[in-house]
Each structure stands twice: as C-alpha cells, then as structure tokens.
Amino acid sequence: MNAPTIVISLIILAVFVAIVVKAVRNHKSGKGGCSSCSGSCSDCSMSGTCHHS
C-alpha cells in the first residue's frame, strides 16, 4: 500500500469512528434514537424500544 491509500483509509476510519461515538453519546444522553417518531416519542409505537425506562 502506498502513502495516499493509507492516509485516505485513516480519514475514512476517523469519520466512521466519529459517527459511531456521536451516536453512542446521543443514545446515552437520551437524544435521538427514534427516527420514526419525528420528535413526538410519547405517541410513537416504538417508544418502548427506543427509550428504556
């Protein structure tokens, strides 16, 4: 492998890791999680799955 391939691979890996870390932090803080709720999770049929009480 040459240097540009390694650099591009590391950039893609860093972006992927950043997305995963952000998703985990959002999930732990209770933000997001229900993409089908459109912000109204109390009326959502999947709210029990997204927001464990």
C-alpha positions as CSV (number, residue, x, y, z in Angstrom):
1,M,0.0,0.0,0.0
2,N,1.2,3.5,-0.8
3,A,1.0,6.6,1.4
4,P,-2.1,8.2,-0.2
5,T,-4.1,5.0,0.3
6,I,-3.1,4.7,3.9
7,V,-4.0,8.4,4.5
8,I,-7.4,8.2,2.8
9,S,-8.1,4.9,4.7
10,L,-7.3,6.6,8.0
11,I,-9.5,9.6,7.2
12,I,-12.4,7.3,6.4
13,L,-11.9,5.3,9.6
14,A,-11.7,8.5,11.6
15,V,-15.0,9.7,10.1
16,F,-16.7,6.4,10.8
17,V,-15.4,6.3,14.4
18,A,-16.6,9.9,15.0
19,I,-20.1,9.0,13.7
20,V,-20.3,5.9,15.9
21,V,-19.1,7.8,19.0
22,K,-21.6,10.6,18.4
23,A,-24.4,8.0,18.1
24,V,-23.4,6.3,21.3
25,R,-23.2,9.6,23.2
26,N,-26.6,10.7,21.9
27,H,-28.1,7.4,22.9
28,K,-26.7,7.5,26.4
29,S,-27.9,11.1,26.9
30,G,-31.4,10.3,25.6
31,K,-31.2,12.3,22.5
32,G,-32.3,10.9,19.2
33,G,-32.8,7.2,18.9
34,C,-36.3,7.3,17.4
35,S,-36.0,8.3,13.8
36,S,-39.6,7.2,13.1
37,C,-41.1,9.4,16.0
38,S,-40.5,12.8,14.3
39,G,-39.9,14.3,17.8
40,S,-43.1,13.0,19.3
41,C,-41.9,9.9,21.1
42,S,-44.8,9.8,23.6
43,D,-47.2,8.9,20.7
44,C,-44.7,6.6,19.0
45,S,-45.4,2.9,19.0
46,M,-41.7,2.2,19.2
47,S,-41.0,4.5,22.2
48,G,-40.6,1.5,24.5
49,T,-37.8,0.2,22.3
50,C,-36.0,3.5,21.9
51,H,-36.4,4.8,25.4
52,H,-36.0,2.3,28.1
53,S,-37.4,3.5,31.4
